[in-house]
Each structure stands twice: as C-alpha cells, then as structure tokens.
Amino acid sequence: MEIFFIVPMVASLANLSCLIENIGRDHPFHRLMTVFYLAVGIQNGATAAMCLTSSNELGLAWWIFQCHSFFSLAPILAGMAGFCTGRRILNPLTVFVLITAILADFLCSSIPNYFVVGFSHFYFGHGPLLSLFGGLIGAGVHVLGMCICIYFFLKPVKWNVFFEKKFFITIFLLWWMALFSNFLPLYGIELPPLHPVADAALSVTLSVYLNRYNQGSPGLFRIAANILISIAVGILIGMLFWPVFKSLQFREVYITAIAALAACSFLSFLVFHLYKTANVISKIEFNLEEYGLSKQEIRICELLNEGHSRSFIQLVLNVSNGTLRNHLKNIYAKVLPESKSSSKDQLQRLTVILTKRKIEKKLTFVRRTQTKVCFYDLVQRARKDIIFLFAPAPN
C-alpha cells in the first residue's frame, strides 16, 4: 500500500490529458470543463504529494494548496448542473455557491490550524486529521452545492437534449458518494481517499461523453487519458482488496488479476462510449456528397436544417467557435460558390437549399414507394392471369 501515491499521480496525468485536449475550445461549457480538469488535476497532484511527504509542516502546506481546488469543485458542478437544465452557468444560485466556497477557502488559508488538528501515517500514506469545525465547513460547502444541483435536476427550465438525463445525474451521484467517503480517513479511519479516482474518472468520462458525436478520430490526449484513468481505477480497486485477501497465499497474484480486470473493464466502458453512434437528435441523410463536403460539414448541415443554434452545434460537435466558423466558410464556398453576400445571408440561403433537399428526398422516397407498390400489383395480377391460363378446364 506504500505505492498508493501512484493512484492520484496517474489520475492527475489523466486530468492533464483532458485539459490539454479541451483548452482550445471556447464554448462556455467547454471553458467550465477546462476549469474542472485543472481543479481536479491540482487536487490529485496535491494528494499524491501529501501521501509521499513525512513532514507535518509540508503536509499542511500541500493541504492548504489542495483546498483551493477542493472548494472550487462545488460551484463548478453547480454550473454544470445549471447549464444542462437550461440555465446560465453563472446564475444566482451558482454565484451564491461560488461566494460561499471562496469564503471557506479563505478561512482554510488564513487559519489552517482550526481545520487540521494533526497528521497521521496511514497504511496508504501521510494524511491530515480534521477538526469538527473543519469537517463542517468542508462538507457544508459541498452539501450546499449538492442541494443546488438536485434542485436544478428536479426543476429544470428546459433539459438540454445534448445531455442524457439518467447518465448525467448518475455521474453526479457517484461523485458525491466518493467525495463524502473522503471524510472517513480525515477522521482516522484506515480507508484510502477515493476522490482521486472519482474526480479523474468523472473528468475522463465527461470528456469521452462530450466527444461522442464528433465525426473526427479521437486525439492522442483523449486516448492517453482513457488508458491512464483505467490504470488508476484498476490499482485502487486492487488495493481495496488487499486487506480482504490478507490470509491467502500468493495474494499478490489475485490482487494483480483483479486490478487488471478492473482496468480493462473500465477501459472497455470508455471505448464503448467513445465509439457510440446513437444520436440524441434526428439525423437526416442529405445527398450532399456532390459538393465535396466532409462528414463533419454534412453533420453541420443536418443540425442547421433541424433549427439548432451555432452554440448547440458547437456543443454537439465539441468544436470551438473558430472551428465552426471555418467549417461554415468551407460549406458556403462549396455549396454557394457564386455567393458574395454576408455570412447571415449565406446562412439563410444555405438553409433554403437544405430545406429543398429535404423535401426532394421525401418526394423521391414517396415516388419509389409508390413505384414499388404499383410494380407489386402488376406482378400479382400477372401471376393471377398465368394461373388462370394454365389452370385445367372444368369437367
């Protein structure tokens, strides 16, 4: 168990991979996710450093550093919940959670000795022991954030169709369970902190989730994040079984097998969602290949024809505003090569063309259906005539 620091270290690298992949995107939700990846990456890195240190003063310094990211997670998750339920990210309730978190973080930085009463050397590493006051402040901020999120889920303004409701709420519930379990070692119970894996697993899963409709191939950083967090999950689950198998001979072999199975299972889960092809919106197959459009550009045309905004298209395709603008310029150049009007007029003309294509496709489908029906009727009539001609004469 002395190697437990590997778990938050690997989790921190997974967060870093998600951060690098997401940092260039400028949709408001992507910016919020960038802050989330940064916060959990710092928290996991500080946890690894705290487990390795043997000095109480250095451990307290790392704990104070970790508090900055710990308290920032409550308003970040409230912002996520607000956005997916049809609200602004910075709505009044999210701002209230943010102010509360800033005040709690200020107290931790100013009077840390009122929060931490000492340190203990657990079997998984060096860890702080909280006072009752520290536990109430730390848990209180996240209980407040959790209550706000639950209120958003129960009273959505309009649920964003990009997010699957059951999946999104399940992710939040699992994360809160892991978060509050972290208070057990903070009060002397020999249980390794689960937040490094929970935070990293949530961030990587959301990264895969946000990219699930992207027509492009997954980037190297996303693949690296999937592998790293799977390793972290496997190691943590293996360590949880370490004391259970203490009476067995060759328990290292069993623990290694369990860790490998857990890692492969979680990686399979991520890969399944990475290549998931189901759509949350109707998809119309336009015959636009004659214009030389790419798959991503055809997908943009489909979303435009469904009446979705540019902001929604950015979120579905997980692209920045600049990338979407470049795609639209390419579409205009290929579909409307003679047009020199403004982008707004070009968008209107493109919408008209797409609507005509949609109507033509429906008419073609109707004609083909009618032709098939007529041909079937002719075949049936000819069959009856042939049977009649070759039927034996009645006696």
Residue, then its C-alpha position, 0 to 999 in steps of 0.5 A: m500500500e506504500i505505492f498508493f501515491i501512484v493512484p492520484m499521480v496517474a489520475s492527475l496525468a489523466n486530468l492533464s490529458c483532458l485539459i490539454e485536449n479541451i483548452g482550445r475550445d471556447h464554448p462556455f461549457h467547454r471553458l467550465m470543463t477546462v476549469f474542472y480538469l485543472a481543479v481536479g488535476i491540482q487536487n490529485g497532484a496535491t494528494a499524491a504529494m501529501c501521501l509521499t511527504s513525512s513532514n507535518e509542516l509540508g503536509l499542511a502546506w500541500w493541504i492548504f494548496q489542495c483546498h483551493s481546488f477542493f472548494s472550487l469543485a462545488p460551484i463548478l458542478a453547480g454550473m454544470a448542473g445549471f447549464c444542462t437544465g437550461r440555465r446560465i452557468l453563472n446564475p444566482l444560485t451558482v454565484f451564491v455557491l461560488i461566494t460561499a466556497i471562496l469564503a471557506d477557502f479563505l478561512c482554510s488559508s488564513i487559519p489552517n490550524y482550526f481545520v487540521v488538528g494533526f497528521s497521521h501515517f496511514y497504511f496508504g500514506h501521510g494524511p491530515l486529521l480534521s477538526l469538527f469545525g473543519g469537517l463542517i465547513g468542508a462538507g457544508v460547502h459541498v452539501l450546499g452545492m449538492c442541494i443546488c444541483i438536485y434542485f436544478f435536476l428536479k426543476p429544470v427550465k428546459w433539459n438540454v437534449f445534448f445531455e442524457k438525463k439518467f447518465f448525467i445525474t448518475i455521474f453526479l451521484l457517484w461523485w458525491m458518494a466518493l467525495f463524502s467517503n473522503f471524510l472517513p480517513l480525515y477522521g482516522i479511519e484506515l480507508p484510502p481517499l477515493h476522490p482521486v479516482a472519482d474526480a479523474a474518472l468523472s473528468v475522463t468520462l465527461s470528456v469521452y461523453l462530450n466527444r461522442y458525436n464528433q465525426g473526427s478520430p479521437g486525439l492522442f490526449r483523449i486516448a492517453a487519458n482513457i488508458l491512464i484513468s483505467i490504470a488508476v481505477g484498476i490499482l485502487i480497486g486492487m488495493l481495496f482488496w488487499p486487506v480482504f485477501k490478507s490470509l491467502q497465499f500468493r495474494e499478490v497474484y489475485i490482487t494483480a488479476i483483479a486490478a487488471l480486470a478492473a482496468c480493462s473493464f473500465l477501459s472497455f466502458l470508455v471505448f464503448h462510449l467513445y465509439k457510440t453512434a446513437n444520436v440524441i437528435s434526428k439525423i437526416e441523410f442529405n445527398l450532399e456528397e456532390y459538393g465535396l463536403s466532409k462528414q463533419e460539414i454534412r453533420i453541420c448541415e443536418l443540425l442547421n436544417e433541424g433549427h439548432s443554434r451555432s452554440f448547440i452545434q458547437l456543443v454537439l460537435n465539441v468544436s470551438n467557435g473558430t472551428l465552426r466558423n471555418h467549417l461554415k466558410n468551407i460549406y458556403a464556398k462549396v455549396l454557394p460558390e457564386s455567393k458574395s453576400s454576408s455570412k447571415d445571408q449565406l446562412q439563410r440561403l444555405t438553409v433554403i437549399l437544405t430545406k429543398r433537399k429535404i423535401e426532394k428526398k421525401l418526394t423521391f422516397v414517396r415516388r419509389t414507394q409508390t413505384k414499388v407498390c404499383f410494380y407489386d400489383l402488376v406482378q400479382r395480377a400477372r401471376k393471377d392471369i398465368i394461373f388462370l391460363f394454365a389452370p385445367a378446364p372444368n369437367 
